[in-house]
Each structure stands twice: as C-alpha cells, then as structure tokens.
Amino acid sequence: MDPAFSPQQLALACLAAVGAGAVNALAGGGTLITFPTLTALGLPAVAANVTNTLAVAPGALGGLVTQRRELAGQGPRLAKLVPMALVGGVVGGELLLHTNEALFRRLVPWLILGASALLAVQEPLRAWLLRRLGAFAAAGGTGHRRHEEALATVLVFFASIYGGYFGAGLGVIVLAVLGLILHDSLTRLNAAKQAIGFAANLAAAVVFAVGGPVHWLTAAVMAVGAVAGGAIGGHLAGRVRAGTLRVLVVAIGISVGLAYLVRG
C-alpha cells in the first residue's frame, strides 16, 4: 500500500512538479526530477511512475494550445499517428502494471540513464534534422508519402509503448522518427510530436487511473504544481538558456541513474 505522505512530503512533491513543469517548458526532461523525488519520498517504483504519469499528463495540453497554428493542415497525418499513439500508450501502461516491482526497480536505472542520454542528444539531433530536412527541400524531393506515413505509424506505435511504460525521453524518440521519415518543417513535426506524446501519456494515464497503484492526493498536488511550473517556464523563456538547463537536467538524471545502480 502506498505510504500516506505528510504535508511536508506533499509540499516537496509539489515543488518537484513545479520544477519539472518549468523544465519541460524550457528544455524537457521534467520526469527526471519528479520520478526520483517520489521514490525518495517512499513510493514504490511502479507506484511512483504511475502517479507521476497522471500528474504530468495534463500539462502537455498547454504545449498543444501554443502550437495549434503548426498543427493546422496536419489532420490527415495525425488521424493515423494519434490513434496508434493511444494504442501504444495503453499497451505500455498495461506492460508496466504487469511488471513485477522488483524487476521494474532493476530496470529503473537503465531507463533513467537512457532518458538522460536522449535528452543529451536532443539539440544535436534537432540540428541534424534541420540540415537533413533543408537538404531534402533544396533537392526538391517529394518522397513516397503513403509508405513514409505507414512506416512512421508503425514506429510511433512502438515509441508510444515505451512512452506508456516510462515516458521520459519520448518526445526525443518521436521527433527523431518523424524527422527521419516524414518531410516537413521541423516546427510542424515538433507540433505533431506534442500531439503524439500527449496521446500516449493520456492513454497510459487512463490505464493507470483505472487499475494502477495511484497515490491520488500526490498526483493532484503535483498536477497543480506542474501547471504552475509550466507557466513559470513560459515566462522565463528567453531569459534562461535552455541548453544550460538541459545540461543540468542531464547531469541530475545521470547522477540519479548511477545512484539507483549502486543502491541496487
């Protein structure tokens, strides 16, 4: 049974969510802050992941609202990709709920280290995708759109399984898939990534809400904190260097992952 948090522990969880919300708005990787905080406060690993997913899932709506212009005209594409993200999120969520606690704790360090690595390569990957898409546009290529979108749909499904299972770094994976296969501006692909990530996380959150070991009060408090943090991050955009913040989050993630490994 999940431990009952004291007001002080709830305040710490909320503070972590505020930080994660701000980090997500500026650089990404907020889960690398909230998940370790929940386990440090005493939640079992599976319950911490479930609670964290429910807490942060609604926060992605803000990103979708701000990028609604870039989503315009992508209806046919998203009509294929979003349903697969929903299904993948459900599969990933169910896999987590059927994972033994001891096994998941053994996987946690590698999941955190993997997510940290993905966050570390986010900007180099983005720059490479920009060059690639620019070169493709200059060459005047059109590609085989049906085959490209069919392949993207399959890969988004598998990426969303990972997203439903753990979630950290999902955006980097999805953007890489879309940028490698589809030919569009990076701004529009990033908006599509937001919709896909939101769908996968929302589907997993529904699975967890129905049958997961959710610490509901903590999830509610953290959701408020994450929304507040997202607003703070939005106001800080342009004043804080996202690259510097990303380095800090990656360093935290690597330190936490190594600590989990040493602790066993």
C-alpha positions as CSV (number, residue, x, y, z in Angstrom):
1,M,0.0,0.0,0.0
2,D,1.3,3.5,-0.8
3,P,2.5,5.4,2.2
4,A,0.5,8.4,3.3
5,F,2.5,11.5,2.7
6,S,2.8,14.2,5.4
7,P,2.1,17.8,4.4
8,Q,5.8,18.4,4.2
9,Q,6.3,15.5,1.8
10,L,3.4,16.7,-0.3
11,A,5.0,20.1,-0.4
12,L,8.2,18.6,-1.6
13,A,6.4,16.6,-4.3
14,C,4.6,19.7,-5.4
15,L,7.9,21.7,-5.5
16,A,9.4,19.0,-7.7
17,A,6.4,19.2,-10.0
18,V,6.8,23.0,-10.3
19,G,10.4,22.5,-11.2
20,A,9.6,19.7,-13.7
21,G,6.8,21.8,-15.3
22,A,9.2,24.7,-15.8
23,V,12.0,22.4,-17.1
24,N,9.6,20.8,-19.5
25,A,8.5,24.2,-20.8
26,L,12.1,25.3,-21.3
27,A,14.2,22.2,-22.2
28,G,12.3,18.9,-21.4
29,G,13.2,16.1,-19.1
30,G,11.0,17.0,-16.1
31,T,10.3,13.3,-15.3
32,L,14.0,13.0,-14.4
33,I,13.1,15.3,-11.4
34,T,9.7,14.1,-10.3
35,F,10.1,10.3,-10.5
36,P,13.2,10.2,-8.3
37,T,11.6,12.6,-5.9
38,L,8.6,10.3,-5.5
39,T,10.8,7.2,-4.9
40,A,12.9,9.1,-2.4
41,L,9.8,10.1,-0.5
42,G,8.9,6.4,-0.2
43,L,6.7,5.4,-3.1
44,P,7.4,2.1,-4.7
45,A,8.9,2.4,-8.2
46,V,5.8,1.3,-10.1
47,A,3.5,3.5,-8.0
48,A,5.9,6.4,-8.4
49,N,5.8,6.0,-12.2
50,V,2.0,5.6,-12.3
51,T,1.5,8.7,-10.0
52,N,4.0,10.8,-12.0
53,T,2.3,10.0,-15.3
54,L,-1.1,11.0,-14.0
55,A,0.3,14.2,-12.6
56,V,2.2,15.4,-15.7
57,A,-0.1,14.2,-18.5
58,P,-2.5,17.2,-18.4
59,G,0.4,19.6,-18.6
60,A,1.1,18.8,-22.3
61,L,-2.2,20.5,-23.2
62,G,-0.5,23.8,-22.8
63,G,2.1,22.9,-25.4
64,L,-0.7,21.8,-27.8
65,V,-2.5,25.1,-27.4
66,T,0.6,27.2,-28.1
67,Q,1.4,25.2,-31.2
68,R,-2.1,25.0,-32.7
69,R,-1.1,27.0,-35.7
70,E,1.6,24.5,-36.6
71,L,-0.9,21.7,-36.2
72,A,-3.2,23.3,-38.9
73,G,-3.3,21.1,-42.0
74,Q,-1.8,18.0,-40.3
75,G,-5.3,16.5,-39.7
76,P,-4.9,13.5,-42.1
77,R,-1.4,12.7,-40.8
78,L,-2.5,12.9,-37.1
79,A,-5.6,10.9,-37.8
80,K,-3.2,8.0,-38.4
81,L,-0.5,8.7,-35.9
82,V,-2.5,9.7,-32.8
83,P,-4.7,6.5,-32.7
84,M,-1.5,4.4,-32.8
85,A,0.0,6.5,-30.0
86,L,-3.2,5.9,-28.0
87,V,-2.9,2.2,-28.5
88,G,0.8,2.1,-27.8
89,G,0.3,4.1,-24.6
90,V,-2.3,1.6,-23.5
91,V,0.0,-1.3,-24.2
92,G,2.9,0.3,-22.4
93,G,0.7,1.1,-19.4
94,E,-0.6,-2.4,-19.2
95,L,3.0,-3.7,-19.5
96,L,4.0,-1.6,-16.6
97,L,1.1,-2.8,-14.4
98,H,2.1,-6.3,-15.2
99,T,5.8,-5.8,-14.4
100,N,7.0,-7.1,-11.1
101,E,8.1,-4.4,-8.7
102,A,11.5,-5.9,-8.2
103,L,12.0,-6.2,-12.0
104,F,11.0,-2.6,-12.6
105,R,13.3,-1.4,-9.9
106,R,16.1,-3.2,-11.7
107,L,15.1,-1.5,-15.0
108,V,14.7,2.0,-13.5
109,P,18.5,2.9,-13.5
110,W,18.8,2.0,-17.2
111,L,15.5,3.8,-18.1
112,I,16.7,6.9,-16.3
113,L,20.2,6.7,-17.9
114,G,18.7,6.1,-21.3
115,A,16.3,9.1,-20.9
116,S,19.2,11.2,-19.9
117,A,21.2,10.2,-23.0
118,L,18.2,11.0,-25.2
119,L,17.9,14.4,-23.6
120,A,21.7,15.0,-24.0
121,V,21.5,14.4,-27.8
122,Q,18.2,16.4,-28.3
123,E,19.8,19.6,-29.6
124,P,22.4,17.8,-31.8
125,L,19.6,15.7,-33.2
126,R,17.4,18.7,-33.8
127,A,20.3,20.5,-35.7
128,W,21.0,17.4,-37.8
129,L,17.3,17.0,-38.6
130,L,17.2,20.7,-39.7
131,R,20.1,20.1,-42.0
132,R,18.6,17.0,-43.4
133,L,15.1,18.5,-44.0
134,G,16.7,21.6,-45.5
135,A,18.8,19.4,-47.9
136,F,15.7,17.5,-48.9
137,A,13.7,20.6,-49.6
138,A,16.6,22.1,-51.7
139,A,16.7,18.9,-53.7
140,G,13.0,19.2,-54.4
141,G,12.2,15.7,-53.2
142,T,8.6,14.6,-52.7
143,G,9.1,11.0,-51.4
144,H,6.5,8.3,-51.3
145,R,4.2,9.8,-48.8
146,R,2.0,6.8,-48.2
147,H,4.9,4.5,-47.5
148,E,6.6,7.1,-45.3
149,E,3.5,7.7,-43.2
150,A,2.8,3.9,-42.9
151,L,6.4,3.4,-41.6
152,A,6.0,6.4,-39.3
153,T,2.8,5.0,-37.9
154,V,4.4,1.6,-37.0
155,L,7.4,3.3,-35.4
156,V,5.2,5.8,-33.4
157,F,3.3,2.8,-32.1
158,F,6.5,1.2,-30.7
159,A,7.7,4.5,-29.3
160,S,4.4,5.0,-27.6
161,I,4.7,1.7,-25.9
162,Y,7.9,3.0,-24.3
163,G,6.1,6.2,-23.5
164,G,3.3,4.4,-21.7
165,Y,5.8,2.3,-19.8
166,F,8.1,5.0,-18.6
167,G,7.8,8.2,-20.7
168,A,11.0,10.2,-20.1
169,G,12.6,11.0,-23.5
170,L,9.5,10.0,-25.5
171,G,9.5,13.4,-27.3
172,V,13.1,13.0,-28.5
173,I,12.3,9.5,-29.9
174,V,9.1,10.6,-31.7
175,L,10.8,13.7,-33.2
176,A,13.6,11.6,-34.4
177,V,11.1,9.1,-36.0
178,L,9.1,11.9,-37.7
179,G,12.2,13.8,-38.8
180,L,13.9,10.8,-40.3
181,I,10.8,9.5,-42.2
182,L,8.5,12.5,-43.0
183,H,9.4,15.5,-44.9
184,D,8.1,18.7,-43.4
185,S,9.4,21.7,-41.4
186,L,10.8,20.9,-38.0
187,T,8.3,23.3,-36.4
188,R,5.4,21.3,-37.8
189,L,6.9,18.0,-36.9
190,N,7.6,19.2,-33.4
191,A,3.9,20.2,-33.1
192,A,2.9,16.7,-34.3
193,K,5.3,15.2,-31.7
194,Q,3.5,17.1,-29.0
195,A,0.1,15.7,-30.1
196,I,1.6,12.2,-30.2
197,G,3.3,12.4,-26.8
198,F,0.1,13.8,-25.2
199,A,-1.9,10.9,-26.7
200,A,0.5,8.2,-25.5
201,N,0.7,9.7,-22.0
202,L,-3.0,10.3,-21.7
203,A,-3.8,6.7,-22.7
204,A,-1.3,5.4,-20.1
205,A,-2.8,7.7,-17.5
206,V,-6.3,6.3,-18.2
207,V,-5.0,2.8,-17.8
208,F,-3.3,3.7,-14.5
209,A,-6.3,5.6,-13.2
210,V,-8.5,2.5,-13.7
211,G,-6.2,-0.2,-12.4
212,G,-2.9,1.3,-11.2
213,P,-1.5,1.9,-7.7
214,V,-2.1,5.6,-7.9
215,H,-1.3,7.9,-5.0
216,W,-4.2,10.3,-5.8
217,L,-3.6,13.1,-3.4
218,T,0.0,13.3,-4.5
219,A,-0.9,13.2,-8.2
220,A,-3.4,16.0,-7.7
221,V,-1.0,18.2,-5.8
222,M,1.7,17.6,-8.4
223,A,-0.6,18.3,-11.3
224,V,-1.3,21.8,-9.9
225,G,2.5,22.2,-9.4
226,A,3.3,21.1,-12.9
227,V,0.8,23.6,-14.4
228,A,2.2,26.4,-12.3
229,G,5.7,25.4,-13.3
230,G,4.8,25.4,-17.0
231,A,3.5,28.9,-16.6
232,I,6.7,29.9,-14.9
233,G,8.8,28.3,-17.6
234,G,6.8,30.1,-20.2
235,H,7.6,33.5,-18.6
236,L,11.3,32.5,-18.2
237,A,11.6,31.6,-21.9
238,G,14.2,33.8,-23.5
239,R,15.7,34.7,-20.1
240,V,17.1,31.2,-19.3
241,R,19.3,29.4,-21.7
242,A,17.6,26.1,-22.5
243,G,20.9,24.5,-23.3
244,T,22.3,25.2,-19.9
245,L,19.2,24.0,-18.2
246,R,19.3,20.8,-20.3
247,V,22.9,20.1,-19.2
248,L,21.8,20.5,-15.6
249,V,18.9,18.1,-16.0
250,V,21.1,15.5,-17.8
251,A,23.6,15.7,-15.0
252,I,20.9,15.2,-12.5
253,G,19.5,12.2,-14.5
254,I,22.9,10.6,-14.8
255,S,23.6,11.1,-11.1
256,V,20.2,9.6,-10.1
257,G,20.6,6.7,-12.5
258,L,24.0,5.8,-11.2
259,A,22.8,6.1,-7.6
260,Y,20.0,3.6,-8.4
261,L,22.6,1.3,-9.9
262,V,24.9,1.5,-6.9
263,R,22.0,1.1,-4.5
264,G,20.9,-2.0,-6.4
